Amino acid sequence: MNDSPIRARIHPRLNEIPREDWNALVPGGNPFLRHEFLSAMEEHGCVGEHFGWIPCHLGVYEGQGLVAAMPLYLKRNSYGEFVFDHAWEEAWQRVGLSYFPKLVSAIPYTPATGARLLCAPGREPALYPLLYSAALALAEEHSASGIHWLFPRQAELDFLLAQGLVSRQDCQFHWRNPGYGDFDDFLSRLSARKRKNIRRERRKVREAGVTLRRLNGHTATARDWKDFARFYNRLFEEKWGMATFNEAFFRDVAAAMPDQVLLVLADLRGECIAGALMYASDTRLYGRHWGSMVDIDSLHFEACYYQGIEYCIEHGLQVFEPGAQGEHKVARGFEPVATASAHWIAVEGFREPIQRFARMEARSVAAYIEAMKRQSPYRQDRT
């Protein structure tokens, strides 16, 4: 594309692209795709060589103007992807090939569906192929084993599958808001047993003496973010994981996009003991992080689920995505939803076996979703 008026560039730092130009391509106010969020991860060391997420974002330019883009990372491990391909890595190793590096278009550590092929509105048919071709060229340059588009939107998935890519399916649990008037209105649509259980869980938190605060980027203080970062880090220390985010990242994102941040903090006897962090788009709320210093019955459900549901009802948000996995969410009003990813495989000999694997996996996921639907907590006569 170098001889064309439309050209592609690789950006190892998102700050090479003006914030206004990138954000103009982000649909629906998606918080994770915003320049402020992605660049903060780079500026505060949440991605990079040490975590195996190396930024190499694609930009497509017409003249001097950015008309399309792709959040893209060169990966040297499979950490933080939520679409597990360890079996694929083992298959490569068995025949003496290296599975890394690979290219991944996703939001690091974030299993939320969103745009991966960012385009000027109305120009998708012309620009999708340019982004795809640029990604393939980059994969060839780095001898990548494949390119993985994780949690793309349906239109992007349709385009990618039309190029012959492998589709993988998975399941999450989302809460949907048909226009509830308040939390009691939501509860009224549940079976009596599930309704009683949720009320009991909320009562346990109150009776323990815990009070909840809902804050945003305007109202959360430096002390609040210090407390939340402490909870977040403790969770990873207990599970022997890696804490990829940090206090500076949380504070900077809250300052840059204050109205899209929801920080729920729990207090007990004058001390902040737990917190949950969520982000909002124009239509959705996304639950992301949780941590606690004490073990209080049902506090996790209250802070991570019920406070988010109330927030969605009060602000007219249509969907609440609390994160990956978790069958326990079904009893609390969340319903199974299929998610998908698309995969380009560089080694021709692996394409057909992986395609067969993906088809078997899809059948298993579909059966699982149907089984979860049969456990729905909603009354059959709900409107």
C-alpha positions in Angstrom: 0.0 0.0 0.0 3.0 2.3 0.0 2.3 3.5 -3.6 -1.4 4.0 -2.8 -3.0 7.2 -1.4 -4.1 4.8 1.4 -1.2 3.5 3.4 -0.7 1.4 6.6 1.7 2.1 9.4 2.7 0.1 12.5 2.7 2.0 15.8 4.8 0.6 18.6 3.3 3.2 20.9 -0.3 4.3 20.7 0.7 7.9 21.6 2.1 8.1 18.1 -1.5 8.4 17.0 -3.4 11.6 18.1 -6.0 10.8 20.7 -8.8 12.6 18.9 -8.0 10.7 15.6 -8.1 7.2 17.3 -11.2 7.9 19.4 -13.1 9.2 16.4 -13.0 5.5 15.2 -14.2 4.0 18.5 -17.9 3.1 18.3 -20.4 3.4 21.2 -17.9 5.0 23.7 -16.3 1.6 24.4 -14.0 2.4 27.4 -11.4 -0.3 26.6 -10.9 0.9 23.1 -10.4 4.5 24.0 -7.0 6.0 23.4 -6.8 7.0 27.1 -7.3 3.4 28.3 -4.9 1.7 25.9 -2.2 4.3 26.1 -2.3 4.3 29.9 -1.5 0.6 29.9 1.6 1.4 27.9 2.6 4.4 29.9 2.3 2.6 33.2 3.9 -0.7 32.3 0.8 -2.9 32.2 1.9 -4.2 28.7 5.3 -4.7 27.2 8.1 -7.2 26.9 7.8 -8.2 30.6 4.2 -9.3 30.2 4.5 -10.6 26.7 2.1 -8.0 25.2 4.1 -5.9 22.8 2.1 -3.1 21.1 2.2 -3.0 17.3 -1.0 -1.2 16.5 -2.1 -0.8 12.9 -3.1 2.6 11.5 -4.5 3.0 7.9 -4.1 6.6 6.6 -5.7 8.4 3.7 -3.5 11.4 3.1 -2.7 12.6 6.6 -6.0 11.4 8.1 -6.5 8.1 10.1 -9.4 6.2 8.5 -8.9 2.8 10.1 -7.0 1.1 12.9 -6.5 -2.1 14.8 -5.4 -2.6 18.4 -2.7 -5.2 17.9 0.0 -6.9 20.0 2.9 -9.2 19.3 2.6 -12.0 21.9 5.4 -14.1 23.3 3.0 -16.0 25.6 -0.7 -16.7 26.0 -1.2 -14.8 29.2 -4.3 -12.6 29.7 -6.2 -13.6 26.5 -9.2 -15.6 27.9 -9.3 -17.7 24.7 -7.1 -20.6 25.7 -4.8 -22.1 23.0 -2.3 -24.0 25.1 -3.2 -27.2 23.2 -2.2 -25.5 20.0 1.1 -24.4 21.5 1.8 -28.0 22.5 0.9 -29.2 19.0 3.5 -26.8 17.5 6.1 -28.0 20.0 5.5 -31.7 19.2 6.6 -31.1 15.6 9.6 -28.9 16.5 8.0 -25.6 15.6 7.7 -22.4 17.7 4.2 -21.2 18.5 5.6 -17.8 19.5 5.5 -15.0 18.4 1.9 -14.7 17.5 -0.3 -11.6 16.8 -3.4 -10.9 18.9 -6.0 -8.2 18.3 -7.7 -7.8 21.6 -7.8 -5.6 24.8 -5.2 -7.1 27.1 -6.6 -9.0 30.1 -10.1 -8.0 29.1 -12.7 -10.6 27.8 -15.1 -8.0 26.5 -16.6 -8.0 23.0 -15.8 -4.9 21.0 -14.5 -3.5 17.7 -11.2 -4.9 16.5 -11.3 -3.4 12.9 -11.9 0.3 13.7 -13.1 2.1 10.6 -14.5 5.5 9.6 -18.3 4.9 9.6 -19.7 3.6 6.3 -16.3 2.7 4.9 -16.0 -0.8 6.4 -16.3 -2.7 3.1 -13.2 -1.0 1.7 -11.2 -0.7 4.8 -11.7 -4.1 6.4 -9.6 -5.8 3.7 -6.8 -3.2 4.1 -6.5 -3.8 7.8 -6.6 -7.6 7.2 -3.9 -7.4 4.6 -1.7 -5.2 6.8 -2.0 -7.7 9.7 -1.0 -10.6 7.4 2.0 -8.7 6.2 3.1 -8.0 9.8 2.6 -11.7 10.6 4.9 -12.7 7.7 7.5 -10.1 8.8 7.7 -11.6 12.3 7.2 -15.2 11.3 4.1 -15.3 13.5 2.3 -18.7 14.0 -1.0 -16.9 13.6 -3.2 -13.9 14.1 -6.0 -14.1 16.7 -8.9 -11.6 16.8 -10.5 -12.1 20.2 -14.0 -11.0 21.0 -14.7 -9.0 17.8 -18.1 -7.6 16.9 -20.4 -9.7 14.7 -19.8 -7.7 11.5 -16.0 -8.1 11.9 -16.3 -11.8 12.7 -18.4 -12.3 9.6 -15.8 -10.6 7.5 -12.9 -12.6 9.0 -14.7 -15.9 8.6 -15.4 -15.1 5.0 -11.6 -15.0 4.6 -11.5 -18.6 5.6 -10.4 -18.1 9.3 -11.2 -20.5 12.1 -14.0 -19.5 14.5 -13.9 -20.5 18.1 -16.9 -20.2 20.4 -17.2 -19.7 24.2 -19.8 -18.6 26.7 -20.2 -15.7 29.1 -23.0 -14.6 31.4 -24.6 -11.2 30.8 -27.4 -9.3 32.5 -29.9 -7.6 30.2 -32.1 -4.6 31.1 -35.4 -4.5 29.2 -36.3 -1.2 31.0 -36.6 -2.1 34.7 -37.9 0.7 36.8 -35.8 -0.2 39.8 -34.1 -3.2 41.5 -37.4 -4.5 42.9 -38.8 -4.5 39.4 -35.9 -6.7 38.3 -36.5 -9.0 41.3 -40.2 -9.3 40.4 -39.2 -11.1 37.2 -37.4 -13.8 39.0 -38.8 -17.0 40.5 -39.8 -16.7 44.2 -36.8 -18.8 45.4 -34.2 -16.8 43.4 -35.8 -13.5 44.5 -35.7 -14.6 48.1 -32.0 -15.7 47.8 -30.9 -12.4 46.4 -32.7 -10.4 49.1 -31.1 -12.7 51.7 -27.6 -12.1 50.3 -28.1 -8.3 50.3 -29.4 -8.4 53.8 -26.4 -10.4 55.1 -24.1 -7.6 53.9 -26.1 -4.9 55.6 -26.4 -6.9 58.8 -22.6 -7.3 58.8 -22.4 -3.6 59.1 -21.0 -3.0 55.6 -21.9 0.1 53.7 -21.3 0.6 50.0 -20.1 3.7 48.1 -20.4 4.2 44.4 -17.8 6.6 43.0 -16.6 7.8 39.6 -13.5 9.5 38.3 -14.8 12.8 39.6 -15.6 11.7 43.2 -13.0 9.0 43.9 -10.1 10.4 45.9 -6.4 9.5 45.8 -6.9 7.5 49.0 -9.8 5.6 47.3 -7.5 4.5 44.5 -4.7 3.6 46.9 -7.2 1.4 48.8 -8.5 -0.2 45.6 -5.0 -1.0 44.3 -4.3 -2.7 47.6 -7.3 -4.9 47.3 -6.5 -5.7 43.6 -2.9 -6.6 44.5 -4.0 -8.8 47.4 -6.2 -10.9 45.1 -3.2 -11.7 42.9 -0.9 -12.4 45.8 -3.4 -15.0 47.1 -3.8 -16.7 43.8 -0.1 -16.6 42.8 -0.9 -14.6 39.7 0.6 -11.4 38.2 -1.0 -8.1 39.0 -0.8 -6.4 35.6 -2.5 -3.1 36.5 -1.4 -0.6 39.1 -2.5 2.4 41.1 -1.1 4.9 38.6 -3.0 3.3 35.8 -6.3 3.3 37.7 -5.9 6.9 38.7 -4.9 8.1 35.2 -7.8 6.3 33.5 -10.3 7.7 36.1 -9.0 11.2 35.5 -9.0 10.9 31.7 -12.5 9.3 31.4 -14.2 10.0 34.7 -17.8 9.5 33.6 -17.0 6.0 32.4 -15.6 4.7 35.7 -17.7 3.1 38.4 -15.7 2.3 41.6 -17.7 0.5 44.3 -16.0 0.6 47.7 -17.2 -1.3 50.9 -16.6 0.2 54.3 -16.8 -1.5 57.7 -16.5 0.4 61.0 -14.8 3.3 59.3 -12.3 1.3 57.3 -12.4 0.6 53.6 -12.3 -3.2 53.2 -13.1 -4.1 49.6 -13.8 -2.8 46.2 -15.0 -3.5 42.7 -14.1 -1.6 39.5 -16.3 -1.4 36.5 -16.3 0.7 33.3 -19.3 1.9 31.1 -19.8 2.5 27.4 -22.8 4.3 26.1 -25.0 1.2 26.5 -23.1 -1.3 28.6 -21.4 -1.8 32.0 -18.4 -4.0 32.2 -17.2 -5.5 35.5 -13.4 -5.9 35.6 -11.7 -6.1 39.0 -12.5 -7.1 42.6 -10.5 -7.4 45.8 -11.1 -7.6 49.5 -9.2 -7.6 52.8 -11.8 -9.6 54.7 -14.2 -12.5 54.0 -17.8 -11.4 54.4 -20.7 -13.6 53.3 -22.2 -12.3 50.0 -20.1 -9.1 49.8 -18.6 -10.2 46.5 -22.1 -10.6 45.0 -23.2 -7.2 46.4 -20.2 -5.2 45.2 -19.7 -6.9 41.8 -23.2 -7.8 40.7 -26.0 -6.1 42.6 -24.4 -2.6 42.7 -23.7 -2.9 39.0 -27.3 -4.0 38.2 -28.7 -1.1 40.2 -26.3 1.3 38.3 -27.5 -0.1 34.9 -31.1 0.5 35.9 -30.5 4.0 37.2 -28.5 5.0 34.1 -30.5 3.2 31.4 -27.6 0.8 30.4 -28.9 -2.1 28.4 -26.3 -4.8 29.3 -24.0 -5.7 32.2 -21.0 -7.9 31.3 -19.4 -8.9 34.6 -16.5 -10.8 33.1 -15.6 -14.3 31.9 -17.0 -17.6 33.2 -19.0 -18.1 36.4 -22.1 -20.4 36.5 -23.0 -18.8 39.8 -24.0 -15.7 38.0 -27.1 -17.5 36.5 -28.9 -17.6 39.9 -28.3 -13.9 40.1 -30.0 -12.9 36.9 -27.2 -13.3 34.3 -27.9 -15.4 31.2 -25.6 -17.4 29.0 -24.4 -15.6 25.8 -22.1 -17.0 23.1 -18.9 -15.2 22.4 -16.5 -15.8 19.5 -13.0 -15.3 18.1 -11.4 -15.7 14.7 -8.0 -17.2 14.0 -5.7 -17.1 11.0 -3.2 -20.0 11.1 0.1 -19.6 9.3 1.1 -23.3 9.1 -1.1 -24.8 6.5 -0.8 -28.4 7.9 -2.4 -27.2 11.1 -5.4 -25.5 9.6 -7.7 -28.5 9.0 -7.0 -30.2 12.4 -7.7 -26.9 14.2 -10.8 -26.4 12.2 -12.1 -29.8 13.3 -11.2 -29.0 16.9 -13.1 -25.7 16.7 -16.2 -27.4 15.3 -16.2 -30.0 18.1 -15.6 -27.2 20.6 -18.5 -25.2 19.2 -20.9 -28.1 19.6 -19.9 -28.5 23.2 -20.3 -24.8 23.9 -23.8 -24.8 22.3 -24.8 -27.7 24.5 -23.5 -26.0 27.6 -25.4 -22.8 26.7 -28.6 -24.7 26.3 -28.0 -26.5 29.7 -27.5 -23.1 31.3 -30.6 -21.7 29.8 -32.6 -24.4 31.5 -31.4 -23.1 34.8 -32.7 -19.6 34.2 -33.9 -17.9 37.4 -36.6 -15.9 35.5 -40.3 -16.7 35.7 -41.7 -18.2 32.6 -44.4 -15.6 32.4 -42.0 -12.6 32.6 -42.6 -9.8 30.1 
